[in-house]
């Protein structure tokens, strides 16, 4: 699997990342172990999680797999902090909360360090200087190798990235990545966040690269039993992309797939994975069979004509 430089840093990651949002709830530990083994065997390195995924069970599961299934050095662990669903406010990026969250993630992951530690959200009640100073402390302590951000508007990302670059002598850890939802069904990041990331020398980690599973074309004829849209706790997550606009885009993807003799998933993933500024595209398969479909798409490169046709088909804004 192709490895790409994360922003202007010395960190290189696989251009497809293994997302683990469902691990510990919809994905069992046995299935997760099979996925992780297949992913690493295929040359994948970037494993994406967060402290709130399945109440911390995603990190715990990864931690157990790191000590029993694969070697720690085989993967780049990216986790996130900042959401506080059980707290008195929805997010907290204060020094107190972030450093406590980091230690908790390290315990769950059973590791001494996080390769890429990311803000999961913007906290309007904490000064960015405090938040970023805490992240610098984490890097200086050796508990974190690199820092990133996510879930930010372009102006918020620019504030964080510029603050870190403004220190005399480069004494602060640079923001090397920014995470955002990005796919043929959601191209909002192109308006301002992607240009801002390129300008600040950061790479984009595109999550929900398959449009929350819709771009696999599994919903062309309704909602299959056992799919995410059929699960009570996930239906609201998928529903926004089951509209008429999304249906038309999926049909364009299927037309391209038929012409190339590949799967719709391969077309959709190749499109976002190779967009300018994208370092890695995150996919979240629930089963090993779904991951096999993702890995089979690794060698698919879209011809310019098909890429441009998909650009046109998906250019209408989301309502």
BASEMAR-405708 format. One record per residue (C-alpha): residue number from 1; residue in three letters; y negated, z, x negated. Coordinates in Angstrom, 2 decimals. Layout:
BEGIN
<num->NUM&residu->ala&yy->Y&zz->Z&xx->X>
...
% end
This chain:
BEGIN
<num->1&residu->unk&yy->0.00&zz->0.00&xx->0.00>
<num->2&residu->unk&yy->-3.45&zz->-0.91&xx->-1.30>
<num->3&residu->unk&yy->-5.51&zz->1.96&xx->-2.71>
<num->4&residu->unk&yy->-9.28&zz->2.00&xx->-2.35>
<num->5&residu->unk&yy->-12.08&zz->3.92&xx->-4.00>
<num->6&residu->unk&yy->-13.63&zz->6.55&xx->-1.75>
<num->7&residu->unk&yy->-17.33&zz->5.79&xx->-1.93>
<num->8&residu->unk&yy->-18.59&zz->5.82&xx->-5.48>
<num->9&residu->unk&yy->-16.28&zz->8.66&xx->-6.51>
<num->10&residu->unk&yy->-13.25&zz->8.73&xx->-8.73>
<num->11&residu->unk&yy->-10.98&zz->9.41&xx->-5.75>
<num->12&residu->unk&yy->-8.74&zz->6.57&xx->-4.59>
<num->13&residu->unk&yy->-6.88&zz->6.70&xx->-1.27>
<num->14&residu->unk&yy->-4.57&zz->4.44&xx->0.71>
<num->15&residu->unk&yy->-6.37&zz->1.99&xx->2.98>
<num->16&residu->unk&yy->-4.25&zz->3.25&xx->5.87>
<num->17&residu->unk&yy->-4.29&zz->7.01&xx->6.50>
<num->18&residu->unk&yy->-1.64&zz->9.02&xx->8.34>
<num->19&residu->unk&yy->-3.30&zz->10.97&xx->11.15>
<num->20&residu->unk&yy->-1.64&zz->14.21&xx->12.27>
<num->21&residu->unk&yy->-3.61&zz->15.23&xx->15.37>
<num->22&residu->unk&yy->-0.43&zz->15.38&xx->17.48>
<num->23&residu->unk&yy->1.73&zz->17.20&xx->14.92>
<num->24&residu->unk&yy->2.92&zz->20.50&xx->16.32>
<num->25&residu->unk&yy->2.61&zz->19.44&xx->19.96>
<num->26&residu->unk&yy->3.66&zz->15.85&xx->20.70>
<num->27&residu->unk&yy->5.29&zz->15.28&xx->17.30>
<num->28&residu->unk&yy->8.07&zz->17.61&xx->16.19>
<num->29&residu->unk&yy->8.49&zz->18.83&xx->12.65>
<num->30&residu->unk&yy->11.57&zz->16.67&xx->12.16>
<num->31&residu->unk&yy->9.68&zz->13.57&xx->13.33>
<num->32&residu->unk&yy->6.70&zz->14.52&xx->11.17>
<num->33&residu->unk&yy->8.94&zz->14.85&xx->8.13>
<num->34&residu->unk&yy->10.40&zz->11.40&xx->8.75>
<num->35&residu->unk&yy->6.90&zz->9.97&xx->9.11>
<num->36&residu->unk&yy->5.58&zz->11.59&xx->5.97>
<num->37&residu->unk&yy->8.55&zz->10.44&xx->3.90>
<num->38&residu->unk&yy->8.25&zz->6.85&xx->5.15>
<num->39&residu->unk&yy->4.50&zz->6.86&xx->4.61>
<num->40&residu->unk&yy->4.73&zz->8.06&xx->1.02>
<num->41&residu->unk&yy->7.65&zz->5.73&xx->0.26>
<num->42&residu->unk&yy->5.45&zz->2.84&xx->1.42>
<num->43&residu->unk&yy->2.68&zz->3.86&xx->-0.97>
<num->44&residu->unk&yy->0.54&zz->5.76&xx->1.52>
<num->45&residu->unk&yy->-1.41&zz->8.70&xx->0.14>
<num->46&residu->unk&yy->-4.16&zz->9.83&xx->2.54>
<num->47&residu->unk&yy->-2.99&zz->12.39&xx->5.11>
<num->48&residu->unk&yy->-5.64&zz->13.36&xx->7.66>
<num->49&residu->unk&yy->-5.69&zz->16.68&xx->9.52>
<num->50&residu->unk&yy->-8.13&zz->19.37&xx->10.70>
<num->51&residu->unk&yy->-8.16&zz->23.11&xx->11.16>
<num->52&residu->unk&yy->-8.29&zz->22.75&xx->14.97>
<num->53&residu->unk&yy->-5.53&zz->20.17&xx->15.39>
<num->54&residu->unk&yy->-2.94&zz->21.75&xx->17.71>
<num->55&residu->unk&yy->-4.47&zz->25.14&xx->17.03>
<num->56&residu->unk&yy->-3.72&zz->24.99&xx->13.32>
<num->57&residu->unk&yy->-0.10&zz->23.93&xx->13.75>
<num->58&residu->unk&yy->-0.78&zz->20.50&xx->12.23>
<num->59&residu->unk&yy->-1.88&zz->22.12&xx->8.96>
<num->60&residu->unk&yy->1.03&zz->24.58&xx->9.06>
<num->61&residu->unk&yy->3.51&zz->21.76&xx->9.53>
<num->62&residu->unk&yy->2.02&zz->19.78&xx->6.65>
<num->63&residu->unk&yy->2.22&zz->22.90&xx->4.49>
<num->64&residu->unk&yy->5.92&zz->23.33&xx->5.16>
<num->65&residu->unk&yy->6.59&zz->19.65&xx->4.53>
<num->66&residu->unk&yy->4.68&zz->19.80&xx->1.23>
<num->67&residu->unk&yy->7.10&zz->22.43&xx->-0.01>
<num->68&residu->unk&yy->10.28&zz->20.85&xx->1.32>
<num->69&residu->unk&yy->9.99&zz->17.11&xx->1.92>
<num->70&residu->unk&yy->7.50&zz->15.59&xx->-0.54>
<num->71&residu->unk&yy->5.59&zz->16.69&xx->-3.62>
<num->72&residu->unk&yy->2.03&zz->17.96&xx->-3.28>
<num->73&residu->unk&yy->0.85&zz->15.48&xx->-5.92>
<num->74&residu->unk&yy->2.12&zz->12.54&xx->-3.86>
<num->75&residu->unk&yy->-0.56&zz->12.91&xx->-1.18>
<num->76&residu->unk&yy->-4.31&zz->13.22&xx->-0.74>
<num->77&residu->unk&yy->-4.86&zz->15.98&xx->1.83>
<num->78&residu->unk&yy->-8.01&zz->15.57&xx->3.94>
<num->79&residu->unk&yy->-8.84&zz->18.34&xx->6.37>
<num->80&residu->unk&yy->-11.91&zz->19.36&xx->8.35>
<num->81&residu->unk&yy->-13.83&zz->22.42&xx->9.51>
<num->82&residu->unk&yy->-16.75&zz->23.26&xx->11.77>
<num->83&residu->unk&yy->-15.43&zz->23.32&xx->15.33>
<num->84&residu->unk&yy->-15.08&zz->26.79&xx->16.87>
<num->85&residu->unk&yy->-13.40&zz->26.31&xx->20.28>
<num->86&residu->unk&yy->-12.56&zz->30.01&xx->20.53>
<num->87&residu->unk&yy->-15.98&zz->31.21&xx->19.41>
<num->88&residu->unk&yy->-19.16&zz->32.06&xx->21.22>
<num->89&residu->unk&yy->-20.62&zz->28.65&xx->20.31>
<num->90&residu->unk&yy->-18.84&zz->25.29&xx->20.06>
<num->91&residu->unk&yy->-19.49&zz->24.70&xx->16.36>
<num->92&residu->unk&yy->-20.36&zz->26.73&xx->13.29>
<num->93&residu->unk&yy->-21.05&zz->25.33&xx->9.82>
<num->94&residu->unk&yy->-22.54&zz->28.51&xx->8.44>
<num->95&residu->unk&yy->-21.55&zz->29.65&xx->4.97>
<num->96&residu->unk&yy->-19.60&zz->32.54&xx->6.48>
<num->97&residu->unk&yy->-17.54&zz->30.41&xx->8.82>
<num->98&residu->unk&yy->-16.92&zz->27.46&xx->6.50>
<num->99&residu->unk&yy->-15.64&zz->29.50&xx->3.57>
<num->100&residu->unk&yy->-13.44&zz->31.60&xx->5.84>
<num->101&residu->unk&yy->-12.11&zz->28.40&xx->7.45>
<num->102&residu->unk&yy->-11.36&zz->26.93&xx->4.03>
<num->103&residu->unk&yy->-9.28&zz->29.93&xx->3.01>
<num->104&residu->unk&yy->-7.40&zz->29.79&xx->6.32>
<num->105&residu->unk&yy->-6.67&zz->26.07&xx->5.85>
<num->106&residu->unk&yy->-5.38&zz->26.68&xx->2.34>
<num->107&residu->unk&yy->-3.01&zz->29.34&xx->3.64>
<num->108&residu->unk&yy->-1.71&zz->27.10&xx->6.41>
<num->109&residu->unk&yy->-1.34&zz->24.11&xx->4.09>
<num->110&residu->unk&yy->0.31&zz->26.26&xx->1.39>
<num->111&residu->unk&yy->-1.77&zz->24.68&xx->-1.32>
<num->112&residu->unk&yy->-4.33&zz->25.82&xx->-3.87>
<num->113&residu->unk&yy->-6.80&zz->23.04&xx->-3.15>
<num->114&residu->unk&yy->-7.97&zz->20.47&xx->-0.61>
<num->115&residu->unk&yy->-8.48&zz->16.95&xx->-1.93>
<num->116&residu->unk&yy->-11.12&zz->15.98&xx->0.65>
<num->117&residu->unk&yy->-12.81&zz->18.70&xx->2.72>
<num->118&residu->unk&yy->-14.96&zz->17.38&xx->5.53>
<num->119&residu->unk&yy->-17.43&zz->18.67&xx->8.06>
<num->120&residu->unk&yy->-15.98&zz->17.93&xx->11.48>
<num->121&residu->unk&yy->-19.23&zz->18.22&xx->13.39>
<num->122&residu->unk&yy->-23.00&zz->18.70&xx->13.08>
<num->123&residu->unk&yy->-24.15&zz->22.25&xx->13.79>
<num->124&residu->unk&yy->-27.77&zz->22.17&xx->15.01>
<num->125&residu->unk&yy->-28.14&zz->25.93&xx->14.52>
<num->126&residu->unk&yy->-27.33&zz->26.04&xx->10.80>
<num->127&residu->unk&yy->-29.64&zz->24.50&xx->8.18>
<num->128&residu->unk&yy->-27.95&zz->21.61&xx->6.34>
<num->129&residu->unk&yy->-28.94&zz->23.26&xx->3.05>
<num->130&residu->unk&yy->-26.79&zz->26.29&xx->3.89>
<num->131&residu->unk&yy->-23.86&zz->24.18&xx->5.02>
<num->132&residu->unk&yy->-23.92&zz->22.01&xx->1.93>
<num->133&residu->unk&yy->-24.40&zz->24.96&xx->-0.42>
<num->134&residu->unk&yy->-21.20&zz->26.42&xx->1.01>
<num->135&residu->unk&yy->-19.40&zz->23.14&xx->0.35>
<num->136&residu->unk&yy->-20.74&zz->23.12&xx->-3.20>
<num->137&residu->unk&yy->-19.39&zz->26.64&xx->-3.64>
<num->138&residu->unk&yy->-15.99&zz->25.45&xx->-2.47>
<num->139&residu->unk&yy->-16.01&zz->22.64&xx->-5.04>
<num->140&residu->unk&yy->-17.20&zz->24.94&xx->-7.83>
<num->141&residu->unk&yy->-14.41&zz->27.40&xx->-7.01>
<num->142&residu->unk&yy->-11.75&zz->24.71&xx->-7.47>
<num->143&residu->unk&yy->-10.53&zz->25.06&xx->-3.89>
<num->144&residu->unk&yy->-11.97&zz->21.65&xx->-2.97>
<num->145&residu->unk&yy->-12.02&zz->18.45&xx->-5.02>
<num->146&residu->unk&yy->-14.36&zz->16.24&xx->-2.93>
<num->147&residu->unk&yy->-16.46&zz->16.61&xx->0.21>
<num->148&residu->unk&yy->-17.12&zz->14.39&xx->3.21>
<num->149&residu->unk&yy->-18.60&zz->14.54&xx->6.68>
<num->150&residu->unk&yy->-17.66&zz->13.27&xx->10.11>
<num->151&residu->unk&yy->-18.78&zz->13.14&xx->13.70>
<num->152&residu->unk&yy->-22.41&zz->12.63&xx->12.70>
<num->153&residu->unk&yy->-25.14&zz->10.30&xx->13.85>
<num->154&residu->unk&yy->-26.45&zz->8.01&xx->11.13>
<num->155&residu->unk&yy->-29.62&zz->10.07&xx->10.60>
<num->156&residu->unk&yy->-27.56&zz->13.25&xx->10.28>
<num->157&residu->unk&yy->-25.24&zz->11.63&xx->7.76>
<num->158&residu->unk&yy->-28.25&zz->10.35&xx->5.80>
<num->159&residu->unk&yy->-29.75&zz->13.85&xx->5.74>
<num->160&residu->unk&yy->-26.58&zz->15.39&xx->4.31>
<num->161&residu->unk&yy->-25.92&zz->12.60&xx->1.81>
<num->162&residu->unk&yy->-29.51&zz->12.41&xx->0.56>
<num->163&residu->unk&yy->-29.77&zz->16.18&xx->0.16>
<num->164&residu->unk&yy->-26.73&zz->16.17&xx->-2.11>
<num->165&residu->unk&yy->-28.09&zz->13.27&xx->-4.15>
<num->166&residu->unk&yy->-31.55&zz->14.77&xx->-4.54>
<num->167&residu->unk&yy->-30.67&zz->17.66&xx->-6.84>
<num->168&residu->unk&yy->-32.08&zz->17.31&xx->-10.38>
<num->169&residu->unk&yy->-29.29&zz->16.57&xx->-12.82>
<num->170&residu->unk&yy->-26.77&zz->15.85&xx->-10.08>
<num->171&residu->unk&yy->-25.80&zz->19.48&xx->-9.63>
<num->172&residu->unk&yy->-24.42&zz->19.05&xx->-6.12>
<num->173&residu->unk&yy->-21.15&zz->17.54&xx->-4.92>
<num->174&residu->unk&yy->-21.82&zz->14.08&xx->-3.45>
<num->175&residu->unk&yy->-20.79&zz->13.24&xx->0.10>
<num->176&residu->unk&yy->-18.20&zz->10.55&xx->-0.61>
<num->177&residu->unk&yy->-16.97&zz->9.75&xx->2.91>
<num->178&residu->unk&yy->-18.06&zz->9.78&xx->6.53>
<num->179&residu->unk&yy->-15.58&zz->9.71&xx->9.37>
<num->180&residu->unk&yy->-16.23&zz->7.92&xx->12.65>
<num->181&residu->unk&yy->-14.37&zz->6.32&xx->15.49>
<num->182&residu->unk&yy->-14.22&zz->2.59&xx->14.81>
<num->183&residu->unk&yy->-12.09&zz->-0.19&xx->16.29>
<num->184&residu->unk&yy->-12.34&zz->-3.45&xx->18.19>
<num->185&residu->unk&yy->-12.91&zz->-1.31&xx->21.29>
<num->186&residu->unk&yy->-15.65&zz->0.81&xx->19.73>
<num->187&residu->unk&yy->-17.97&zz->-0.90&xx->17.25>
<num->188&residu->unk&yy->-20.89&zz->1.47&xx->17.67>
<num->189&residu->unk&yy->-20.76&zz->2.55&xx->14.03>
<num->190&residu->unk&yy->-21.86&zz->-0.93&xx->12.96>
<num->191&residu->unk&yy->-25.35&zz->-0.44&xx->14.36>
<num->192&residu->unk&yy->-26.48&zz->2.24&xx->11.93>
<num->193&residu->unk&yy->-23.78&zz->4.50&xx->10.47>
<num->194&residu->unk&yy->-21.95&zz->1.84&xx->8.45>
<num->195&residu->unk&yy->-25.16&zz->0.49&xx->6.88>
<num->196&residu->unk&yy->-26.27&zz->4.06&xx->6.11>
<num->197&residu->unk&yy->-22.94&zz->4.84&xx->4.46>
<num->198&residu->unk&yy->-23.10&zz->1.72&xx->2.31>
<num->199&residu->unk&yy->-26.67&zz->2.56&xx->1.32>
<num->200&residu->unk&yy->-25.73&zz->6.11&xx->0.31>
<num->201&residu->unk&yy->-22.59&zz->5.05&xx->-1.55>
<num->202&residu->unk&yy->-20.11&zz->6.65&xx->0.85>
<num->203&residu->unk&yy->-16.92&zz->5.17&xx->2.25>
<num->204&residu->unk&yy->-16.11&zz->5.11&xx->5.95>
<num->205&residu->unk&yy->-12.91&zz->6.65&xx->7.26>
<num->206&residu->unk&yy->-12.28&zz->4.92&xx->10.58>
<num->207&residu->unk&yy->-10.39&zz->7.09&xx->13.00>
<num->208&residu->unk&yy->-8.74&zz->5.91&xx->16.20>
<num->209&residu->unk&yy->-8.45&zz->2.54&xx->14.49>
<num->210&residu->unk&yy->-6.11&zz->1.32&xx->17.24>
<num->211&residu->unk&yy->-8.46&zz->2.24&xx->20.07>
<num->212&residu->unk&yy->-6.54&zz->5.42&xx->20.94>
<num->213&residu->unk&yy->-3.37&zz->3.34&xx->21.12>
<num->214&residu->unk&yy->-4.71&zz->0.80&xx->23.61>
<num->215&residu->unk&yy->-4.94&zz->-2.02&xx->21.04>
<num->216&residu->unk&yy->-1.17&zz->-1.89&xx->20.55>
<num->217&residu->unk&yy->-1.09&zz->-3.62&xx->23.98>
<num->218&residu->unk&yy->1.25&zz->-1.00&xx->25.41>
<num->219&residu->unk&yy->-1.04&zz->-0.62&xx->28.45>
<num->220&residu->unk&yy->-1.28&zz->-4.32&xx->29.38>
<num->221&residu->unk&yy->0.87&zz->-3.84&xx->32.48>
<num->222&residu->unk&yy->0.11&zz->-0.25&xx->33.37>
<num->223&residu->unk&yy->0.69&zz->3.18&xx->31.86>
<num->224&residu->unk&yy->4.19&zz->3.48&xx->30.34>
<num->225&residu->unk&yy->6.11&zz->6.69&xx->30.86>
<num->226&residu->unk&yy->5.82&zz->8.93&xx->27.81>
<num->227&residu->unk&yy->2.68&zz->7.24&xx->26.47>
<num->228&residu->unk&yy->-0.42&zz->9.25&xx->25.65>
<num->229&residu->unk&yy->-2.16&zz->8.10&xx->28.83>
<num->230&residu->unk&yy->0.79&zz->9.51&xx->30.80>
<num->231&residu->unk&yy->0.51&zz->12.95&xx->29.22>
<num->232&residu->unk&yy->-1.73&zz->15.38&xx->31.14>
<num->233&residu->unk&yy->-3.38&zz->16.75&xx->28.00>
<num->234&residu->unk&yy->-4.06&zz->13.28&xx->26.52>
<num->235&residu->unk&yy->-4.85&zz->11.10&xx->29.55>
<num->236&residu->unk&yy->-8.59&zz->11.80&xx->29.45>
<num->237&residu->unk&yy->-8.61&zz->10.79&xx->25.77>
<num->238&residu->unk&yy->-7.19&zz->7.33&xx->26.49>
<num->239&residu->unk&yy->-8.77&zz->6.63&xx->29.90>
<num->240&residu->unk&yy->-12.17&zz->5.36&xx->28.63>
<num->241&residu->unk&yy->-10.40&zz->2.37&xx->27.03>
<num->242&residu->unk&yy->-8.44&zz->1.34&xx->30.11>
<num->243&residu->unk&yy->-11.42&zz->-0.48&xx->31.62>
<num->244&residu->unk&yy->-11.98&zz->-4.20&xx->32.19>
<num->245&residu->unk&yy->-13.90&zz->-4.75&xx->28.95>
<num->246&residu->unk&yy->-11.07&zz->-3.23&xx->26.92>
<num->247&residu->unk&yy->-8.50&zz->-5.29&xx->28.81>
<num->248&residu->unk&yy->-10.29&zz->-8.50&xx->27.83>
<num->249&residu->unk&yy->-10.39&zz->-7.47&xx->24.18>
<num->250&residu->unk&yy->-6.70&zz->-6.56&xx->24.21>
<num->251&residu->unk&yy->-5.89&zz->-10.00&xx->25.64>
<num->252&residu->unk&yy->-7.83&zz->-11.59&xx->22.77>
<num->253&residu->unk&yy->-5.86&zz->-9.50&xx->20.30>
<num->254&residu->unk&yy->-2.60&zz->-10.58&xx->21.93>
<num->255&residu->unk&yy->-3.63&zz->-14.23&xx->21.75>
<num->256&residu->unk&yy->-4.33&zz->-13.86&xx->18.04>
<num->257&residu->unk&yy->-1.04&zz->-12.02&xx->17.52>
<num->258&residu->unk&yy->0.92&zz->-14.77&xx->19.28>
<num->259&residu->unk&yy->-0.74&zz->-17.39&xx->17.12>
<num->260&residu->unk&yy->0.03&zz->-15.53&xx->13.89>
<num->261&residu->unk&yy->3.51&zz->-14.40&xx->14.89>
<num->262&residu->unk&yy->2.70&zz->-10.72&xx->14.36>
<num->263&residu->unk&yy->2.21&zz->-7.72&xx->16.61>
<num->264&residu->unk&yy->-1.06&zz->-6.91&xx->18.43>
<num->265&residu->unk&yy->-1.09&zz->-3.66&xx->16.47>
<num->266&residu->unk&yy->-1.07&zz->-5.58&xx->13.20>
<num->267&residu->unk&yy->-4.02&zz->-7.72&xx->14.30>
<num->268&residu->unk&yy->-6.12&zz->-4.77&xx->15.47>
<num->269&residu->unk&yy->-5.38&zz->-2.66&xx->12.41>
<num->270&residu->unk&yy->-6.04&zz->-5.48&xx->9.97>
<num->271&residu->unk&yy->-9.38&zz->-6.20&xx->11.65>
<num->272&residu->unk&yy->-10.78&zz->-2.68&xx->11.24>
<num->273&residu->unk&yy->-9.07&zz->-1.88&xx->7.94>
<num->274&residu->unk&yy->-10.78&zz->-4.78&xx->6.20>
<num->275&residu->unk&yy->-14.27&zz->-4.39&xx->7.66>
<num->276&residu->unk&yy->-17.03&zz->-4.04&xx->5.05>
<num->277&residu->unk&yy->-17.58&zz->-0.42&xx->4.11>
<num->278&residu->unk&yy->-14.26&zz->0.89&xx->5.43>
<num->279&residu->unk&yy->-12.30&zz->2.90&xx->2.88>
<num->280&residu->unk&yy->-9.39&zz->3.87&xx->5.11>
<num->281&residu->unk&yy->-8.27&zz->3.42&xx->8.71>
<num->282&residu->unk&yy->-6.58&zz->6.39&xx->10.35>
<num->283&residu->unk&yy->-3.58&zz->5.83&xx->12.62>
<num->284&residu->unk&yy->-1.85&zz->8.61&xx->14.54>
<num->285&residu->unk&yy->1.72&zz->7.57&xx->15.38>
<num->286&residu->unk&yy->3.68&zz->10.11&xx->17.38>
<num->287&residu->unk&yy->7.08&zz->8.83&xx->16.24>
<num->288&residu->unk&yy->8.67&zz->7.36&xx->13.13>
<num->289&residu->unk&yy->9.25&zz->4.09&xx->15.02>
<num->290&residu->unk&yy->5.53&zz->3.79&xx->15.74>
<num->291&residu->unk&yy->4.78&zz->4.41&xx->12.06>
<num->292&residu->unk&yy->7.25&zz->1.66&xx->11.12>
<num->293&residu->unk&yy->5.15&zz->-0.75&xx->13.20>
<num->294&residu->unk&yy->2.03&zz->0.38&xx->11.31>
<num->295&residu->unk&yy->3.66&zz->-0.03&xx->7.91>
<num->296&residu->unk&yy->4.91&zz->-3.49&xx->8.88>
<num->297&residu->unk&yy->1.26&zz->-4.51&xx->9.36>
<num->298&residu->unk&yy->0.32&zz->-3.70&xx->5.78>
<num->299&residu->unk&yy->0.67&zz->-7.28&xx->4.55>
<num->300&residu->unk&yy->-1.16&zz->-8.88&xx->7.48>
<num->301&residu->unk&yy->-4.48&zz->-10.45&xx->6.54>
<num->302&residu->unk&yy->-6.46&zz->-12.14&xx->9.28>
<num->303&residu->unk&yy->-7.74&zz->-15.68&xx->8.71>
<num->304&residu->unk&yy->-11.52&zz->-15.97&xx->8.86>
<num->305&residu->unk&yy->-11.42&zz->-17.99&xx->12.08>
<num->306&residu->unk&yy->-9.39&zz->-15.35&xx->13.91>
<num->307&residu->unk&yy->-11.55&zz->-12.53&xx->12.57>
<num->308&residu->unk&yy->-14.67&zz->-14.30&xx->13.82>
<num->309&residu->unk&yy->-13.08&zz->-14.94&xx->17.22>
<num->310&residu->unk&yy->-12.25&zz->-11.25&xx->17.55>
<num->311&residu->unk&yy->-15.79&zz->-10.37&xx->16.48>
<num->312&residu->unk&yy->-17.10&zz->-12.50&xx->19.34>
<num->313&residu->unk&yy->-14.62&zz->-11.16&xx->21.87>
<num->314&residu->unk&yy->-15.49&zz->-7.54&xx->21.10>
<num->315&residu->unk&yy->-19.23&zz->-7.89&xx->20.57>
<num->316&residu->unk&yy->-20.21&zz->-6.86&xx->24.12>
<num->317&residu->unk&yy->-21.48&zz->-3.27&xx->24.07>
<num->318&residu->unk&yy->-19.56&zz->-0.40&xx->25.62>
<num->319&residu->unk&yy->-20.94&zz->0.80&xx->28.93>
% end
